[in-house]
Amino acid sequence: MELNNERAPDDPDAQGLVVINGKTGVHGRDYIIIDRRVDQIENAIAVVADRIEEVMAKLEEVEQHKIQESEFGNELDMDTQMNDFNNGLREMQHDKNKTE
């Protein structure tokens, strides 16, 4: 029995076509080019996703800083108001002591 190593001209493998799930696809070199491009796009998407995560983390830091400043500012406002109130009470007591 003689083995025939030649492939039929209509054989997809003989034409350099990639066969996936029994279906003939694109030429092997085109597949490689497309596969590389898909990898490049996936990598670019990963870089963008990482940058978005970095920006989100920075925004959270800024938001926390603003909240802390606001809380600190509110404390300062309350201290100022209490000082003004106490000064007002002292003046009232001082004026009351003058009239007595």
N, C-alpha and C positions, 0 to 999 in steps of 0.2 A: 504494500500500500504506500502510495506516494503522498507526501504532504505538500499542499500548495500554500506557500507563504505569501502569495500575492493576494491582495484584497480586491474585491470588485470595485470598479470606479464609482459606483453609487453608494459604497460603504461610507458613512459619515466620518469614521475614524481615518479612512484613507484620504479624505478631503481635509482633514484637520479640524473637523467640527467637534464641538463639545456636545456630548449627549448627556442630558440630565433627565432622570425618570423616564427613560425610553423615548424622550422627545429630542429631536435634533435642534441644537441651539446655534450659537454663533461660532465663527472660526476660533480656534484655540488662541491665536495671538490677540484677537479682538476681546476674547474673554479675559485674558490676562490684563489687557489695558483697562477694561471695564472694572475688573476686580481691584486693580491698583487704585483706580479713581474712587471707587466706593470706599476703600480703606482711607484715602486722603480726606474724603468728605466726612467719614466717621471721626477721624482724628480732629478735623477742624471743628466739628460739632462738640467734641469733648473739650477742646480748648475754650470754646465759647461758653459751654456750660460751667467750666471751672471759673471763668471770669465772672459770670453772672453770680455764682456762689460767693466769690470774693466781694463783689459789689454789695450783695445782700448782707453779708457779714458786716461790712463797713457801715452800711445804712443802719443796721441794728445798733452798732456802737454809737453812731451819731445820735440816734433816737434816745438811747439810754443816757447819753451825756446831756441832751436837752432836758430830759425828765429830771435828772439830778440837779441841773442848773435851775430849773423851774422850782423844784422843791426847796433848794437852797435859797432862791429868791423869795419864795413865799415865807420862809423862816425869817429872812432879813426884814421883809415887810411887816411881819407880825412883831418882831423885835422893835422896829421903828415905831409901830403903832402903840405898843405897850409903853415904850419910852415917852412918846408924846402924851399918852394917857396919864402916866405917872407924873410927868412934868405939869400937866394940867391940874392934877389933884394937888400937887405941892403948891402951885400958884393959888388954887382955891383956898387951901389951908392957910397959906401966908396972908392972903387977903382977909380971910376970916379972923385970923389972929390980930391983924391991924385994926379991925373994926371993934374988937372986944376991948 
